[in-house]
Amino acid sequence: MLKCNYAWGHLDFLQGEYAPCFRYKIKKQPIASMSDTLPSEAVNCSSMQEVRATLQRGEFPAGCEDCAYKEANGVTSYREKSLRHDWGCDFTKTTVPGIVDLELKFSRTCNYLCRHCMSDSNSQFELLGSKNQELHEMLLKHGFDHIGKADSPIQTVNDEQVEDIINNILPTVRHITFSGGEPLYHLKHYRFLERLINEGLSKNLTIGYNTNMSMIRFKSFDLAELWKHFAGVELTVSMDGTGEIFNYFRQNGNYDQTVENLFTVLKQCKNIRSVYLVCTSTSYHAFYADEIFNDLHELVDKIKATGVPAHTDATFVHYPAGLDIANLDQRVKDRLNQTMSADNPIIKYMQTPAYADTKTFKHIVRWQDLLYYRVAPERIAEFVYNDKIII
């Protein structure tokens, strides 16, 4: 049996479909459409039960290919991470009395333009693509639909679904995660928090965020003021790099402002239970991996000094293949193996054999530098433009 708290205790909303987790591939194995199924109906629908039954047989469902890939390559999967805590799931059955963990997306709008992202997750890329058709075509030639029209965009919950969630899902839910897009950039998210508070539903709920932490106030809303009404707050902050590489990789991003916002809200909000600093790692980040994770470990120590548990880790991009560290030029991998700290979370994944053209990364960097009018940091630029490795 392959136990997974997500499959038995979670409900997610992905690109117009329901899913058992945020990494599930609905195109590989659809569950139920948001257009004709309510959230409460999706929890125990036949397709969701089949996912659980397949895991019971000790097999990965087709939609769980991310975890299958990670575990096959010796990398801790989301399934394995979920089992670090007891959600109270009964893995012997394929039906559940209710879910305990919910992820909501109120918009796919984001105030950043990150180099690994695309229109399905951020509507701003479509506008960028419409103004840069030639660059869009060039990126497509190298396997990356970075700024094309969204193929399977995040579909946000509508009013009917919100009512179903409030009445039929929340009675068993202990934890809600907000993601997007950038959840702190969405008015509906703040309105939803207000409703939970006003209807007395917030005091027993822990809320979590996958956020870029670029703001702690939105219009008239103050996060610390809203959050104090909940049982706790858990923050997963996307720190895709630090310093120069952060600002280069995340267009509109400001690393110093992000750090300042994080420590400000830690000071103002006394019920933050944990902070997870995650670097979604690409070939871009490999060139600065030691600096990035040294900085993140220092931040973790500073957060812990405030009394809040904290940790950091890496997740890995597999699409487009050109940004997957597995497909980085072997010469770069060899140099990194010689210089990188043995405990760096990237180093183990870097051993994954290449499965695509190792030259594609260079092409993507060149076209993205043109797209964003930015010159890559020195180590990346020397490799991409001069074929020199100066790690």
Protein Blocks (a to p, Z undefined) as FASTA:
>chain_A
ZZdfklmmcccdeehiacfbfkbcfkloccbdfklpcfklmmmgmklmmmmmmmmnopac
fklmmmmmmmmnopacfklmmmmpcehiafkbcbdfbdfbdcddfbfcdfbdcfkbcfkl
omklmmmmmmmmmlmmmmmmnopafkgccfbgcddddfklmmmmmmmmmmmpcbdcdded
jfklcfklmmmmmmmmmnopmmmpccddddehlafbehjbcfklmmmmpmbdcdddddeb
ehjlmmmmmghiafklmmmmmmmmmmmpmkbfbdcddddddfklmmmmmmmmmmmmmmmm
mmmmnopacdddddddfbdfklgmklgcfklmmmmmmmpcfklmklmmmmpccfbdfklm
mmmmmmmmmmnopacdfklmmmmmnopafZZ
